[in-house]
């Protein structure tokens, strides 16, 4: 092997170039030998994956188990809110609060909630008898435990000019029934049964009282409606699989019955299916639990796996027909598997980073772990199972068997004597091809369309300005969307859209959004409550809130009674002996923790409740309240924590969901930079980084404009978009930068002709397979559909519109290839002239 030094090229650059070529050719040689090995033992590589699928498929059926802990799945795993809940629970345990209105602030526990909504224009306060009837029916339910009730009004209209904010009418009332379980497994099962009966009772009461609308919710409703998505999507996923099978089969077909490969397209999709079944079996064998977010794995795996299938088919079409079928398989492996190995490795790195301890959401971590297994098995099954199918298909083609009916194709003379329909079915292309034609596969309808029509159109000089304008519009909308990103801490984004939980949440948001959730304000250290400065600090902290506080009531009690309590002994003595003895103040006993040291009593901890006035976006404002109150606990002399059960889901949710994308993107970027000088041409990596960044930001911005929040599903789709873009752009870009044609335009034409068919086949199959998700009534599948549709569309736009135009403007330049060819042609002409001059009598021989 000889390397000529370019003028101006350094020795280091030559050594890097040599190293890159050695690595590339070494990988090609390895995969050529792998292809030969597979082609010589096709039965073995066909049998082993099938046996593995059968074994792990049975384990999938026997060990299937759903995950019932929704909080552990979608709430941030490591959050300050969980620590605050533990501290609040240790100070004020649930079994000490049997009659408190808001005593269940540190754990959601078992509960039943119902919203009673009057008809438009009605007043719920005029239907007190019906409300009490429903209330008594709930309290009389069997298998219940001591319960306490919280209630509030919604859609309130106040009396005009009323100083004390007297209520004139209300549209809705919300009643909450909390159950005491004390952590007992038996009582928890009883509580679960009570919740089920509660929901049935509310349904029955709705039938009996048509003048009211009842919306019920229980603690298990969220998990039930989360899992309901999987049940609703089962049939639609099968329809999706059928559509992908049909698209892959049709796109792999040709009029030429010898070279058409419809069964290979079908077997390629089935290869991805059985590899996904095997991955699911491994997941459940390792004690994995199913959750509805895993619905995305079949689509993710299919999008990557079928790309390898169609690239191998394209690689097969590029091989020479006069070679033995085993060598053709080896050549296809050598041509395709290097690129497919690189993209599969990047998939594994991206989802492996998502499965790392840095990921703070368990659902994302579980998904990424499962996806890593699926990627590895996809890779193994494609070069083994599908490779064996390619070997058998190649053998049939070499022996001139029909690609569908597997019968011997008759000779041309025999076909000429048969009817037209028979000639059409048995046509092997002998009418429009010849044995001298270098690539008879160019008659595939996608290749023909790209070569004869699309390539000329997209590289037309009059089309390029419109493409530049289109990209500027695309970039503008993407940038505008990136500035409006919202975190998806709202749990209803993951539930079935027509479920009771979503209906309840929408009504609650409509009629009960004027106030924030009740926030527990826990003072966990001894405090001088009798000190005037401390009293002012407490007033400052609770300023702007509606409070339910024993402190305010006690201060009011002292002022009304004109009682002086300016020292510790008087303050605590009057509190215990007088204030807490009053019937109207007895419930405050649960909010104060006393300790006794000798004859002296101390208040070591206490709590009060804060409710803030909010607008319609209650959740966003609750997060802002949390972010404002927490820093105050660090700088104030009063040591306190604030907590509400919803804080567990909201606490740093935005950072928790974006972290996997940032880590995965950083991992991919790092790998691409590290391999910058190990690929055949560094500009390939440079263009790949630009393309992937453009696609990722486009999907992020457009999905925000499409009202998709940053929840765990959209984050997983963004991680997948990184890899999906690399999967389709990398072969196109590397083929372009390595091309040796005279002009960039001709290079991009050849690149599209070589890889455009596989890209179009895969993206069209992928997008068509997403259509059934539209008919699943679930917010989770809607998010999945929108994000994956944008990922496929933006990738297709870049591969077929943006890159073909922009690559004709920017480096790499192809002028040096043109100079080399001119130099070779000039050298050849000089040699011919010399031979003619030396042998004037033998010019014709030359």
C-alpha positions in Angstrom: 0.0 0.0 0.0 1.5 3.3 -1.0 0.5 6.7 0.4 1.5 9.7 -1.6 2.2 12.9 0.3 0.1 15.9 -0.6 2.0 19.2 -1.0 1.8 20.9 2.4 0.6 17.8 4.3 2.5 17.1 7.5 3.9 13.8 8.5 1.4 13.6 11.4 -1.5 14.1 9.1 -0.3 11.2 6.9 0.1 8.9 9.9 -3.5 9.8 11.0 -4.8 9.1 7.6 -2.9 5.8 7.5 -4.3 4.8 10.9 -7.9 5.7 9.9 -7.6 3.6 6.7 -6.1 0.7 8.6 -8.9 0.7 11.1 -11.6 1.1 8.5 -10.2 -1.7 6.3 -9.7 -3.9 9.3 -13.3 -3.5 10.3 -14.4 -4.2 6.7 -12.3 -7.3 6.6 -13.7 -8.5 9.9 -17.3 -8.2 8.8 -16.5 -9.7 5.4 -15.2 -12.8 7.2 -18.3 -12.7 9.6 -20.6 -12.6 6.5 -18.7 -15.6 5.0 -19.1 -17.5 8.3 -22.8 -16.8 8.5 -23.3 -17.7 4.8 -21.5 -21.1 5.4 -23.6 -21.9 8.5 -27.0 -20.4 7.9 -29.0 -23.1 9.7 -27.1 -22.6 12.9 -27.5 -18.8 12.9 -31.2 -19.3 12.1 -31.9 -21.8 14.8 -30.0 -20.3 17.8 -32.0 -17.0 17.8 -35.3 -18.8 17.3 -34.6 -21.1 20.3 -33.6 -18.2 22.5 -36.9 -16.4 21.6 -38.9 -19.5 22.5 -37.1 -19.9 25.9 -37.4 -16.2 26.9 -40.8 -15.9 25.4 -42.2 -18.4 27.9 -40.5 -16.6 30.7 -42.2 -13.4 29.5 -45.6 -15.1 29.9 -44.8 -16.8 33.3 -43.1 -13.9 35.1 -45.0 -10.9 33.8 -45.7 -8.5 36.7 -46.9 -4.9 36.6 -45.3 -2.2 38.7 -47.9 -0.8 41.1 -45.9 2.0 42.7 -46.5 5.0 40.6 -44.6 7.4 42.8 -41.4 5.4 42.7 -41.6 5.4 38.9 -42.4 9.0 37.9 -41.3 11.0 40.9 -37.7 12.1 41.2 -35.8 9.4 43.2 -33.6 11.7 45.1 -35.4 14.8 46.2 -35.5 17.0 49.2 -39.3 16.6 49.4 -38.9 12.9 50.3 -36.5 13.8 53.1 -38.9 16.5 54.3 -41.8 14.0 54.2 -39.8 11.6 56.4 -39.1 14.3 58.9 -42.7 15.4 59.0 -43.9 11.9 59.4 -41.5 11.3 62.3 -42.7 14.4 64.1 -46.5 14.0 63.4 -47.3 10.4 62.7 -50.6 9.6 61.0 -52.1 7.7 63.8 -52.0 10.7 66.1 -54.3 12.7 63.8 -57.7 11.0 63.8 -59.9 14.1 63.5 -57.7 16.8 61.9 -58.9 18.4 58.8 -55.5 18.4 57.0 -53.7 15.8 58.9 -52.7 13.7 56.0 -50.1 16.1 54.6 -47.0 13.9 54.7 -48.3 10.8 52.9 -51.1 10.3 50.3 -52.1 7.1 52.1 -55.5 5.6 51.3 -58.3 8.0 50.5 -61.4 8.5 48.5 -62.3 11.9 47.0 -65.5 13.1 45.3 -66.4 16.3 43.6 -70.1 17.1 43.5 -70.9 19.5 40.7 -74.3 21.2 40.3 -75.9 21.9 36.9 -74.9 25.2 35.1 -76.5 28.1 37.0 -77.2 25.9 40.1 -76.0 26.4 43.7 -74.5 23.4 45.4 -75.3 24.9 48.8 -79.0 24.5 48.1 -78.6 20.7 47.8 -77.2 20.1 51.3 -79.7 17.2 51.8 -78.3 15.3 48.8 -74.7 16.0 49.9 -75.4 14.7 53.4 -77.1 11.7 52.0 -74.1 10.8 49.9 -71.8 11.6 52.9 -73.8 9.2 55.2 -73.7 6.5 52.5 -69.9 6.7 52.5 -69.6 6.6 56.3 -71.8 3.6 56.5 -69.6 1.6 54.1 -68.3 -1.7 55.5 -64.6 -2.5 55.9 -63.7 1.1 56.5 -61.5 2.4 59.3 -61.7 5.7 61.2 -61.8 8.4 58.7 -61.5 12.1 58.7 -62.9 14.5 56.2 -61.6 17.5 54.3 -63.9 19.6 52.1 -63.9 22.8 50.2 -66.0 24.8 47.8 -65.4 25.5 44.2 -66.8 28.1 41.8 -67.6 30.4 44.7 -69.5 33.7 44.3 -69.3 36.1 47.2 -71.9 38.5 48.5 -71.2 41.9 47.0 -69.6 44.5 49.3 -69.2 41.9 52.0 -66.4 42.7 54.4 -66.0 39.2 55.8 -66.2 37.5 52.3 -69.5 35.8 52.8 -70.3 33.1 50.3 -73.4 33.7 48.1 -73.3 30.5 46.1 -70.9 27.8 45.0 -70.9 25.5 41.9 -69.1 22.5 43.4 -68.0 21.0 46.6 -65.1 18.6 47.2 -65.1 16.0 50.0 -62.1 13.9 50.9 -62.3 10.7 53.1 -58.9 9.6 54.5 -58.5 6.1 55.8 -56.3 5.1 58.7 -54.1 2.1 57.8 -51.2 2.5 60.3 -48.8 0.8 57.9 -50.5 -2.6 58.4 -50.6 -4.9 55.4 -53.9 -6.3 56.4 -55.5 -2.9 56.9 -53.9 -1.7 53.6 -55.7 -4.5 51.8 -58.9 -3.6 53.6 -58.4 0.1 52.6 -57.9 -1.0 49.0 -61.2 -2.9 49.1 -62.9 0.2 50.7 -61.6 2.4 47.8 -63.0 0.0 45.3 -66.3 0.0 47.0 -66.2 3.8 47.3 -65.8 4.2 43.5 -68.7 1.7 42.9 -70.8 3.6 45.4 -70.1 7.0 43.7 -71.1 5.4 40.3 -74.4 4.2 41.9 -75.1 7.5 43.5 -74.6 9.3 40.1 -77.4 7.1 38.7 -79.6 8.0 41.6 -79.0 11.8 41.5 -79.1 13.0 37.9 -79.2 16.6 39.0 -75.6 16.4 40.2 -72.4 15.3 38.5 -70.1 13.2 40.7 -66.4 12.8 40.0 -64.6 10.3 42.2 -61.0 9.5 42.8 -59.2 7.0 45.0 -55.5 6.5 45.8 -55.3 3.5 43.5 -57.0 5.3 40.6 -53.8 6.9 39.4 -52.0 3.6 39.1 -55.1 2.0 37.5 -55.5 4.6 34.9 -51.7 4.6 34.2 -51.8 0.9 33.6 -55.0 1.3 31.6 -52.9 2.7 28.7 -51.3 -0.7 28.1 -54.6 -2.4 28.0 -56.0 0.1 25.5 -52.9 0.0 23.3 -52.6 -3.8 22.9 -54.8 -4.1 19.8 -53.4 -0.9 18.2 -49.9 -2.1 18.6 -50.8 -5.3 16.6 -52.4 -3.1 13.9 -49.2 -1.1 13.9 -47.1 -4.2 13.4 -49.3 -5.3 10.5 -48.9 -1.9 8.9 -45.1 -2.1 9.3 -45.0 -5.6 7.9 -47.1 -4.5 4.9 -45.0 -1.4 4.2 -41.7 -3.3 4.5 -43.0 -6.0 2.2 -44.2 -3.6 -0.5 -41.1 -1.4 -0.3 -38.8 -4.4 -0.8 -40.7 -5.6 -3.9 -39.8 -5.1 -7.5 -41.4 -6.1 -10.8 -38.5 -8.4 -11.3 -39.6 -11.7 -9.8 -36.0 -12.9 -9.5 -34.5 -9.9 -7.7 -37.6 -8.8 -5.7 -37.2 -9.5 -2.0 -40.7 -9.0 -0.4 -40.2 -11.9 2.1 -36.9 -10.4 3.2 -38.7 -7.2 4.1 -41.3 -9.2 6.1 -38.6 -11.4 7.7 -36.6 -8.3 8.7 -39.6 -6.9 10.6 -40.2 -10.3 12.2 -36.5 -10.4 13.2 -36.9 -7.2 15.2 -40.1 -8.6 16.8 -38.6 -11.8 18.0 -35.5 -9.9 19.3 -37.9 -7.6 21.3 -39.7 -10.6 22.7 -36.3 -12.0 23.8 -35.3 -8.7 25.4 -38.7 -8.6 27.3 -38.1 -12.1 28.5 -34.7 -11.2 29.9 -36.1 -8.1 31.5 -38.8 -10.1 33.4 -36.3 -12.9 34.3 -34.2 -10.3 36.1 -37.2 -9.4 38.2 -38.2 -6.4 36.1 -41.7 -5.0 36.5 -43.8 -3.7 33.6 -45.1 -0.2 33.4 -46.8 1.7 30.6 -43.8 3.8 29.6 -42.3 0.6 28.2 -44.9 0.8 25.4 -42.3 2.9 23.4 -39.7 0.2 23.3 -41.2 -1.8 20.3 -41.3 1.4 18.3 -37.8 2.5 19.3 -36.4 -1.0 18.5 -38.2 -1.2 15.2 -37.0 2.2 14.1 -33.4 1.2 14.6 -33.6 -2.5 13.7 -35.4 -2.1 10.3 -32.7 0.5 9.4 -30.2 -2.3 9.6 -32.5 -4.6 7.6 -33.0 -2.2 4.7 -29.3 -1.2 4.7 -28.4 -4.9 4.3 -30.9 -5.2 1.5 -29.4 -2.1 -0.2 -25.9 -3.5 0.3 -27.0 -6.8 -1.3 -28.3 -4.8 -4.3 -24.9 -3.1 -4.7 -23.0 -6.4 -5.0 -22.2 -7.9 -8.3 -24.6 -10.5 -9.6 -21.9 -12.7 -11.1 -20.4 -13.5 -7.7 -21.5 -16.6 -5.7 -24.2 -15.8 -3.2 -21.9 -16.4 -0.2 -19.5 -13.8 -1.4 -22.3 -11.4 -2.1 -23.5 -11.8 1.5 -20.0 -11.2 2.7 -19.7 -8.1 0.6 -23.0 -6.8 1.9 -21.8 -7.3 5.5 -18.5 -5.6 4.7 -20.3 -2.6 3.2 -23.1 -2.1 5.7 -22.1 -3.6 9.1 -19.3 -1.1 9.9 -21.8 1.8 9.8 -24.5 -0.2 11.5 -22.1 -1.2 14.3 -21.2 2.5 14.9 -24.8 3.6 15.1 -25.7 0.6 17.4 -22.8 1.5 19.6 -24.0 5.1 19.9 -27.6 3.8 20.7 -26.1 1.7 23.5 -24.0 4.6 24.8 -26.9 7.1 24.8 -29.4 4.8 26.6 -26.6 3.4 28.8 -26.0 7.0 30.0 -29.8 7.3 30.5 -29.7 4.2 32.7 -26.8 5.5 34.8 -27.2 6.6 38.5 -27.3 10.2 37.3 -30.9 9.6 36.1 -33.3 10.7 38.8 -36.5 9.2 37.5 -36.9 5.5 37.8 -39.2 5.1 34.8 -36.6 6.6 32.5 -33.9 4.4 34.1 -35.9 1.2 33.6 -36.7 2.1 30.1 -33.1 2.9 29.2 -31.9 -0.4 30.7 -34.4 -2.4 28.7 -33.6 -0.4 25.6 -29.9 -1.3 26.0 -30.7 -5.0 26.0 -33.0 -4.5 23.0 -30.3 -2.8 21.0 -27.7 -5.6 21.7 -30.2 -8.3 20.8 -31.3 -6.3 17.7 -27.7 -6.2 16.5 -27.2 -10.0 17.2 -30.4 -11.0 15.6 -29.8 -8.9 12.4 -26.4 -10.3 11.6 -27.4 -13.9 12.6 -31.2 -14.5 12.0 -31.7 -12.0 9.2 -28.3 -12.7 7.8 -29.3 -16.4 7.4 -32.5 -15.3 5.7 -30.4 -13.2 3.3 -28.3 -16.3 2.6 -31.3 -18.4 1.7 -32.8 -15.6 -0.4 -29.5 -15.2 -2.3 -29.3 -18.9 -2.9 -32.8 -18.8 -4.4 -31.8 -15.9 -6.6 -28.6 -17.6 -7.8 -30.5 -20.7 -8.8 -33.1 -18.5 -10.5 -36.1 -19.3 -8.3 -39.1 -17.1 -8.1 -38.9 -14.7 -5.1 -42.5 -15.4 -4.0 -43.6 -18.8 -5.3 -40.1 -20.4 -5.0 -40.4 -22.1 -8.3 -38.0 -22.2 -11.2 -38.3 -19.2 -13.5 -38.9 -20.4 -17.1 -36.7 -19.3 -20.0 -37.5 -16.3 -22.1 -38.5 -18.4 -25.1 -41.0 -20.3 -22.9 -42.4 -17.1 -21.5 -42.9 -15.6 -24.9 -45.5 -18.3 -25.7 -47.5 -17.6 -22.5 -50.3 -15.1 -21.8 -49.4 -11.6 -20.6 -50.5 -12.2 -17.0 -48.2 -15.2 -16.8 -45.3 -13.2 -18.3 -45.9 -10.4 -15.7 -45.8 -12.8 -12.8 -42.7 -14.6 -14.1 -40.9 -11.6 -15.5 -37.2 -11.6 -14.3 -36.4 -8.3 -16.1 -35.0 -9.8 -19.3 -37.1 -7.4 -21.4 -35.6 -4.3 -19.9 -32.2 -5.4 -18.6 -29.2 -7.1 -20.0 -26.4 -9.2 -18.6 -24.1 -6.4 -19.4 -25.9 -4.0 -17.1 -23.8 -3.3 -14.0 -26.7 -2.9 -11.6 -30.1 -4.4 -12.6 -31.4 -3.5 -9.1 -31.7 0.1 -10.3 -35.2 -0.7 -11.5 -36.4 -0.8 -7.9 -39.2 1.8 -7.9 -37.6 3.9 -5.1 -34.2 3.9 -6.7 -35.7 4.7 -10.0 -37.6 7.6 -8.6 -34.5 9.0 -6.8 -32.2 8.6 -9.8 -34.5 9.8 -12.6 -36.6 12.5 -10.8 -35.7 13.5 -7.2 -32.0 13.9 -7.4 -32.1 16.2 -10.4 -34.9 18.2 -8.8 -33.4 18.8 -5.3 -30.0 19.8 -6.8 -31.6 22.2 -9.2 -30.2 25.7 -8.7 -33.7 27.2 -8.7 -34.8 24.9 -5.9 -31.9 25.7 -3.5 -33.1 29.2 -2.5 -36.5 27.8 -1.4 -34.8 25.1 0.6 -32.7 27.8 2.4 -35.8 29.7 3.2 -37.5 26.6 4.4 -34.6 25.8 6.8 -34.7 29.4 8.1 -38.5 29.0 8.9 -37.7 25.6 10.5 -35.0 27.0 12.6 -37.1 30.0 13.6 -40.0 27.9 14.9 -37.6 25.5 16.6 -35.9 28.4 18.4 -39.2 29.9 19.4 -40.4 26.5 20.8 -37.2 26.0 22.8 -37.9 29.3 24.6 -41.3 28.0 25.8 -40.4 24.6 27.3 -42.6 23.4 30.1 -41.8 20.7 32.6 -44.4 17.9 32.7 -44.7 17.3 36.4 -48.5 16.9 35.9 -49.2 13.2 36.4 -52.2 13.3 34.1 -49.8 13.5 31.1 -49.2 9.7 31.6 -52.8 8.6 32.1 -55.6 7.3 29.8 -57.3 10.4 28.5 -60.8 9.3 29.2 -60.1 7.9 32.7 -61.8 9.0 35.9 -58.6 10.4 37.2 -58.2 12.8 34.3 -61.9 13.8 34.5 -61.5 14.5 38.2 -58.3 16.5 37.6 -59.8 18.7 34.9 -62.9 19.5 37.1 -60.6 20.2 40.0 -58.4 22.5 37.9 -61.5 24.3 36.6 -63.3 24.9 39.9 -60.7 24.6 42.6 -57.7 26.4 41.1 -58.1 29.6 43.1 -56.1 28.2 46.0 -52.9 26.2 46.2 -52.7 22.8 47.8 -52.6 22.9 51.6 -48.9 23.3 52.6 -47.7 22.0 55.9 -45.4 24.4 57.7 -43.4 22.4 60.2 -41.3 24.1 62.9 -39.0 21.3 64.0 -36.9 23.0 66.7 -37.8 24.6 70.1 -38.9 28.2 69.6 -39.7 31.1 71.9 -43.3 31.6 70.8 -43.9 34.1 73.6 -41.2 36.4 72.2 -42.5 39.4 70.3 -39.7 39.2 67.7 -40.5 35.5 67.0 -44.2 36.4 66.6 -43.3 39.0 64.0 -41.1 36.6 62.1 -44.0 34.1 62.0 -46.3 36.7 60.7 -43.8 37.7 58.0 -43.4 34.1 56.9 -47.1 33.5 56.6 -47.8 36.9 55.0 -49.8 36.5 51.8 -51.2 33.1 52.9 -54.5 32.0 54.3 -53.4 30.1 57.5 -54.9 27.4 59.7 -52.7 28.0 62.7 -52.9 27.2 66.4 -50.5 30.1 67.0 -52.8 32.8 65.5 -55.8 31.3 67.3 -53.9 31.3 70.6 -52.7 34.9 70.2 -56.3 35.9 69.4 -57.5 34.0 72.4 -55.1 35.9 74.6 -56.0 39.3 73.2 -59.8 38.7 73.6 -59.3 37.5 77.1 -56.9 40.3 77.9 -54.5 37.7 79.2 -50.8 38.4 79.5 -48.4 35.5 78.6 -45.0 37.2 78.0 -42.8 34.5 79.5 -42.4 30.8 78.9 -44.1 29.4 82.0 -47.2 31.6 81.6 -47.4 31.0 77.8 -47.2 27.1 78.1 -49.4 27.0 81.2 -52.3 28.9 79.7 -51.9 27.0 76.4 -52.2 23.6 78.1 -54.6 24.3 81.0 -57.0 26.7 79.2 -56.7 27.1 75.5 -56.4 23.4 74.5 -59.2 22.5 76.9 -61.8 24.5 75.0 -63.9 22.3 72.7 -63.3 24.6 69.7 -59.6 24.4 70.1 -59.0 20.8 71.1 -58.1 19.7 67.6 -54.9 21.8 67.8 -53.4 19.2 70.3 -52.3 17.3 67.3 -50.3 20.2 66.0 -48.1 20.7 69.0 -45.5 18.4 70.5 -44.7 18.9 74.2 -41.8 17.6 76.2 -41.3 17.6 79.9 -38.0 18.0 81.6 -38.6 17.8 85.4 -41.4 20.1 86.2 -40.9 22.3 83.1 -42.8 21.8 79.9 -41.4 22.7 76.5 -42.7 23.0 72.9 -40.2 21.1 70.8 -42.1 21.1 67.5 -45.4 22.4 66.0 -47.1 22.8 62.7 -49.5 25.1 60.9 -51.1 25.1 57.4 -50.7 27.6 54.6 -52.9 28.1 51.6 -51.9 30.5 48.9 -54.2 32.4 46.4 -53.3 31.2 42.9 -54.4 31.6 39.3 -55.3 28.8 36.9 -51.8 27.4 36.8 -51.9 26.1 40.3 -49.1 23.6 39.8 -46.6 26.0 38.5 -47.3 28.5 41.3 -47.0 25.8 43.9 -43.5 25.0 42.6 -42.6 28.7 42.8 -43.9 28.8 46.3 -41.8 25.9 47.2 -38.7 27.4 45.7 -39.3 30.7 47.6 -40.0 29.2 51.0 -37.1 26.7 51.1 -34.3 29.3 51.0 -36.0 31.3 53.8 -35.6 28.3 56.1 -31.9 28.6 55.7 -31.6 32.3 56.5 -34.4 32.7 59.1 -33.9 32.1 62.8 -37.0 29.9 62.7 -36.0 26.4 61.5 -38.9 25.0 59.4 -39.8 22.8 56.5 -42.7 23.0 54.1 -44.4 20.0 52.6 -47.3 18.7 50.6 -47.5 15.2 49.0 -47.6 16.8 45.5 -44.1 18.3 46.2 -42.7 14.7 45.8 -43.6 14.9 42.1 -42.7 18.5 41.5 -39.4 18.8 43.4 -36.7 19.6 40.8 -38.7 17.7 38.2 -37.5 19.9 35.3 -33.9 19.1 36.1 -34.6 15.5 36.7 -36.2 14.9 33.4 -33.8 16.9 31.3 -30.7 15.3 32.9 -30.9 12.0 30.9 -31.0 14.0 27.6 -28.1 16.2 28.6 -26.0 13.2 29.7 -26.9 11.1 26.6 -26.2 14.0 24.3 -22.9 14.7 26.0 -22.0 11.1 25.8 -22.7 10.9 22.1 -20.9 14.2 21.5 -17.9 13.0 23.4 -17.7 9.8 21.4 -18.0 11.7 18.1 -15.2 14.1 19.1 -13.0 11.3 20.3 -13.4 9.5 17.0 -13.0 12.7 15.1 -9.5 11.7 13.8 -10.2 7.9 13.7 -12.9 8.0 10.9 -12.0 8.1 7.2 -12.8 11.8 7.0 -13.1 14.2 10.1 -15.6 16.4 8.2 -18.0 13.5 8.3 -18.2 13.7 12.1 -18.4 17.5 11.9 -21.4 17.5 9.6 -23.0 14.7 11.7 -22.8 16.7 14.9 -24.4 19.7 13.1 -27.1 17.6 11.6 -28.0 15.8 14.9 -28.0 19.1 16.8 -30.3 20.7 14.2 -32.7 17.7 14.3 -32.7 17.5 18.1 -33.4 21.2 18.6 -36.1 21.1 15.9 -37.9 18.2 17.6 -37.6 19.9 21.0 -38.9 23.2 19.8 -41.7 21.9 17.6 -43.0 19.4 20.2 -43.2 22.4 22.7 -45.3 24.3 20.2 -47.4 21.2 19.8 -48.3 21.4 23.6 -46.0 18.5 24.6 -44.5 19.0 28.1 -41.1 17.7 29.3 -42.2 14.5 31.0 -40.5 11.1 31.1 -42.0 10.0 27.7 -40.9 13.1 25.8 -37.5 12.9 27.4 -37.1 9.3 26.2 -38.2 10.3 22.7 -35.5 13.1 22.7 -32.8 10.6 23.6 -34.1 8.4 20.8 -34.1 11.3 18.4 -30.4 11.7 18.9 -29.7 8.2 17.8 -32.4 8.1 15.1 -30.8 11.1 13.4 -27.3 9.6 13.6 -28.7 6.3 12.2 -30.0 7.9 9.0 -27.6 10.9 8.5 -24.3 9.1 9.2 -24.2 6.7 6.1 -25.4 9.6 3.8 -22.7 12.0 5.1 -19.8 9.5 5.2 -20.6 8.4 1.6 -20.6 12.0 0.5 -17.4 13.1 2.2 -15.6 10.0 0.8 -17.0 10.4 -2.8 -14.5 11.1 -5.5 -16.7 12.6 -8.2 -15.9 16.0 -9.8 -18.6 18.0 -8.1 -20.4 18.2 -4.8 -23.7 17.9 -6.7 -22.7 14.6 -8.3 -21.4 13.3 -4.9 -24.7 14.0 -3.2 -26.6 12.4 -6.0 -24.6 9.3 -5.6 -25.0 9.3 -1.8 -28.8 9.6 -2.1 -28.9 6.9 -4.7 -26.8 4.6 -2.5 -28.6 5.2 0.8 -31.7 7.0 0.0 -33.7 3.9 -0.7 -33.0 2.4 2.8 -33.6 5.7 4.5 -37.0 6.2 2.8 -38.0 2.6 3.4 -37.2 2.8 7.1 -38.7 6.2 7.8 -41.9 5.5 5.9 -42.3 2.2 7.7 -41.6 3.9 11.0 -44.1 6.7 10.4 -46.9 4.5 9.1 -46.5 2.3 12.1 -47.2 5.3 14.4 -50.6 6.0 12.9 -52.6 3.5 15.2 -51.3 5.3 18.3 -53.6 8.2 17.3 -56.6 6.0 18.2 -55.4 5.0 21.7 -57.3 7.3 24.1 -54.3 8.0 26.3 -52.2 11.1 26.9 -49.1 8.9 27.1 -49.5 7.5 23.6 -50.4 11.0 22.2 -47.1 12.3 23.5 -45.3 9.2 22.1 -47.0 9.7 18.7 -46.2 13.5 18.5 -42.6 13.1 19.5 -41.8 10.2 17.3 -43.6 11.7 14.3 -41.5 14.9 14.7 -38.3 12.8 15.0 -39.1 10.9 11.8 -40.3 13.9 9.9 -37.3 16.2 10.9 -34.8 13.4 10.1 -36.5 12.8 6.7 -36.4 16.6 6.0 -32.7 16.8 6.7 -31.7 13.7 4.8 -33.7 14.5 1.6 -34.0 18.3 1.6 -31.7 20.2 3.8 -28.4 18.2 3.6 -28.5 17.6 -0.2 -28.7 21.4 -0.7 -26.4 22.6 2.1 -23.7 20.1 1.2 -23.4 21.6 -2.2 -22.4 25.0 -0.6 -20.0 24.0 2.1 -16.9 21.8 2.5 -15.6 19.2 1.8 -14.4 20.5 -1.6 -14.1 18.0 -4.4 -11.7 20.1 -6.6 -8.7 18.0 -5.6 -10.4 14.9 -6.9 -11.0 16.7 -10.2 -7.3 17.7 -10.4 -6.2 14.2 -9.6 -8.3 12.7 -12.4 -7.1 15.4 -14.9 -3.5 14.6 -14.0 -4.1 10.9 -14.5 -5.8 11.5 -17.8 -3.0 13.8 -19.0 -0.4 11.2 -17.9 -2.3 8.5 -19.8 -2.4 10.7 -23.0 1.3 11.4 -22.8 2.0 7.6 -22.5 -0.1 6.9 -25.5 1.6 9.6 -27.6 5.0 8.2 -26.7 4.0 4.7 -27.8 2.6 6.0 -31.1 5.8 7.9 -31.8 8.0 4.9 -31.1 5.9 2.5 -33.1 4.5 4.4 -36.1 3.7 1.1 -37.9 1.6 -0.3 -35.1 -0.7 2.6 -34.2 -3.8 0.4 -34.4 -2.4 -1.9 -31.8 -2.0 0.9 -29.3 
